[in-house]
Amino acid sequence: MIKKFSANKFALNLNITNKMKSVTTNSTHSTFQITNKKEYIEDTLNTIFLGLQIDNHINWKNDTEKTIPKLGGASYAIRLMVHISNKNTLKSIYYAYFHSIMEYGKIVWCNSTNSGKIFTLQKKIIRIMDHA
C-alpha cells in the first residue's frame, strides 16, 4: 500500500490510520495485522468516515444517536422563531438547520432502528411550522 500511495504522490500517515473489519453478530472474531517497518495499523470498532460514524456491525446506531441532539437543537430554533417569523423564514431555518443535517445521513441510516426518532422529529417540526 505504501508503494502504491507513493507512486501516486500520496502519503499514508500510520499514526492516524485505523483499520476496521466489518462483522456480523454471529461471526467469530478474527484478527489480521497490517504493518510497515514494525509499525502496526490499529484496530478500531468504530470510525468516522466522511462525517458519518460507522461501527464494525454497520448498523448506524452511533451515527443516528449523534445526529438526534443536533436535530433537537434545530427543532428548538424553529420553536423559538415560530411566533415571530413568517413561513418563508421558518422554511429557511428548517432547510439550514434541520434538513441539511438529516439529508446527509439519511441515505445510509434510513432503515436503522433509530431512524424512526429522526423522522418523528421531522414530522413534529413540520407541524410546528404549519401551526398544526
SEGU-125494 format. One record per residue (C-alpha): residue in three letters; x, y, z. Coordinates in steps of 0.02 Angstrom, whole numbers, plus 50000, padded with zeros to 5 digits. Example, Ala and Ser with C-alpha at 12.3 -4.5 7.8 and 13.67 -1.06 7.14 Angstrom:
BEGIN
ALA506154977550390SER506844994750357
END
This chain:
BEGIN
MET500005000050000ILE501415011950043LYS502205009549870LYS500525012049784PHE500205028049881SER501965034449848ALA501825030949662ASN500265042049657LYS501085055549765PHE500025051749919ALA500665049150095LEU499945036750218ASN500035043150397LEU500095027450502ASN499885037250664ILE498085041850622THR497615027250509ASN496465013950580LYS495774997950510MET494064990850542LYS493384974050494SER491504973050471VAL490754957850554THR489054950150579THR488394946750753ASN488614927850729SER490374927850659THR491914923550757HIS493174937350790SER494744935050688THR496184947050683PHE497334952150543GLN498784964050555ILE499464976950436THR501224982650472ASN502534994050398LYS504284993350469LYS503654986450635GLU502264999550646TYR500534992250665ILE498924999850600GLU497744999550748ASP496094990150753THR494535000250789LEU492724995750819ASN492035012150750THR492685026550649ILE492105042550567PHE492145042050378LEU491555057250278GLY490645063750432LEU489675047750462GLN490065036950613ILE490235018850560ASP490425003950676ASN491014986450634HIS489234979550627ILE488694993450507ASN487054996650597TRP487205015850603LYS486575016750783ASN488045027550840ASP487795039650695THR485945041850725GLU486235044250912LYS487495057850869THR486295065950745ILE484745066750857PRO485425080350976LYS485935091150827LEU484185089750756GLY483455093450928GLY484395109950926ALA483655113850756SER481935109850824TYR482225121750968ALA482715135750849ILE481135133450748ARG480045132950905LEU480805149450960MET480545157850793VAL478795151450752HIS477945165650847ILE478955179850773SER479335174150595ASN478355171250436LYS478255154550346ASN479665158450223THR480875162450364LEU480395146250453LYS480705136550293SER482435144450279ILE482825139650459TYR482175122050429TYR483235119350273ALA484785127250351TYR484755118650520PHE483725102750505HIS483585096950326SER485435098750286ILE485945087750433MET484585074950405GLU484835073050217TYR486705069950234GLY486495053950333LYS484775048350278ILE485355038050131VAL486375026350241TRP485345025150402CYS483575026350334ASN483195008450389SER484135009650554THR483205006350716ASN483425024350775SER482905032350611GLY481085032350668LYS481535045050802ILE482285056650672PHE480805055450555THR479605058250701LEU480585073950747GLN480455079650566LYS478565077450568LYS478465087050732ILE479445101650660ILE478365102450504ARG476815102750615ILE477555116850718MET477935126750560ASP476135124450499HIS475405129050670ALA474545112050671
END
